[in-house]
């Protein structure tokens, strides 16, 4: 009896080691499940051998032989057999190669792709690397979901690179609780309008172009993602993106995408590389200025631009953000000098942060490998300061091209300088360089979108502690404007009601000393602009809304500014004729009166655009106009790094920045 029990236990143990659920058909039945079409497609039908339980199939082992090697562009050797659920034709397995590498855009949804190169991770979301040696190979795919339903009950295998012959299939059964979706589960695509091949620099180079993609749904203006492609600073172009699904996902969430070009390093032969830095960063900052200068034309929000890139593009994205306001990193002769090149957030996917070693060779050129000063200038790690915008980093620990340590050290420094709340990171234990399956997947899509949206909301609705640093609270007698952090003035930024209140208290000087009544439910006592709002409210310069709010972070409009100018300096001059787009509006009287006094002027087409948000530069020009304020004794001195002498409002900004007493005395 004991011997019999021992044999039973041994048999049970042996059976536990055999993979139960793997059903291997005979050669005849297996081959009958596979049907080859003339165009190289193989249809694999599980019902031939499993008519009753094919809905329990969760995987398969596929035997095939490579008949002909494949390549991309005749240069890059790559062989790949893609398997998709459902019955598909060859025209459903398509690639877009406009970006310089194969980006799969076929309607046949990839289930798995068997390929002979580790580069497959860059091109396919579910790549499985094998060795094709001229003999038949068996590749395995196993999941937890049911592969087949009543409607989707076959597989299609197709050699997307190279040609293959599929000879055998072995099905793997399980107890699946759900099935694969035939639709994209990551996001719901939206219709877009695309503007291609737009020059950003007059008489520029082939690298001074952008493509702009804007959602057709929603009013806009749409916040901007400026995409910066990878390619080791030496190859590819603006139309390339390994994480292409992520870009489409961000558009579906209401963001516009600007695909930017930049100068590439050139191979001069015999190991001589001509570096692209700093021209590449000049190009990108010129592109940002172009976006702001043409934001209305393309329905873009100039107040929120995020730089985002992968690999070399990730490096340039962070260099763009960490050098906000630094004049050494832009060439204003490339155009739109009056607009800021600042970005409000920066995103890097597996990008270098310290450009030493081989990175220096590719970016700075063969003659600058040992140029320590230039390496630091080109490294975001050495350029980041406390004024840098929020940072998102994504990197794989298995990255053999750009070590993950590049992002780890950058993250550590960034958290110390700009705070934990402004840094988000995602690291992946088994993540190689530029892997679609890792970085273009739903969890990372959602993480980067959450980061971008959070900081966009923070910018629109800053907390009292955040707002306090936005506008300096100290000022000298007669100086009624202040710049922002980092020595910037940001002339094209919309001016808020709180900022305007602060400026007005400086203009009226001592008249506001004893005016401290605060009566708005949305203005806390510790809000950075609370005192200024109390002063202007008491003096009657600015009032709240009928619902008891002041809306301190809401931008001032051009129509409101006309009324402010009259309250600040009343006039008895004859009112003007007004403008075509202001008649019968509540502010029409103010606009006509301010026009008659010469405080305001309209546009050449006879309009005034009263509901348009007022910029900081426009506000200063209008105030100076009303107060007859000009640079003292012809002096012309600018205190702000982002306001060149050529800027249209430069003299007015200089006048408002200098220590003048005329405004207070004239009152």
Secondary structure, 3 states (H helix, E strand, C coil): CHHHHHHHHHHHHHHHHCCCCEECCCHHHHHHCEEECCCCEEEEEHHHCCCCCHHHEEEEEEEEEEEECCEECCCEECCEEEEEECCCCHHHCCEECCCCCCEECCCCCEEEEEECCCCHHHHCCCEEECCCCCCCEEEEEECCCECCCCCCCEEEEEEEECEEEEEEEEEEECCCCCECCCCCCCCCCCCEEEEEEEECCCCCCCCCEEEEEEECCCCCCEEEEEEECCCCCCCCCCCCCCCHHHHHHHHHCCCEEEEECCCCCEEEECCEEECCCCHHHHHHHHHHHHHHHCHHHHCEEEEEEEEEEECHHHHHHHHHHHCCCCHHHCCHHHCCCCCCCCCCEEEEECCCCCCCCHHHHHHCEHHHCCCHHHHHHCCHHHHCCCCCCEEEEEEECCCCCCCCHHHHHHHHHHHHHHCHHHEEEEEECCCCCCCHHHHCCHHHHHHHHHHHHHHHHHHHCCCHHHHHCCCCCCCCCCCCCCCECCCECCCCCECEHHHHHHHHHHHHHHHHCCCCCCCCCCCCCCCCCHHHHHHHHHHCCCCCCCCCCCCCCCECEHHHHHHHHHHHCCCCCCCCCCCCCCCCCCCHHHHHHHHHCCCCCCCCCCCCCCCCECEHHHHHHHHHHHHCCCCHHHCCCCCCCCCCCCCCCHHHHHHHHCCCCHHHHHC
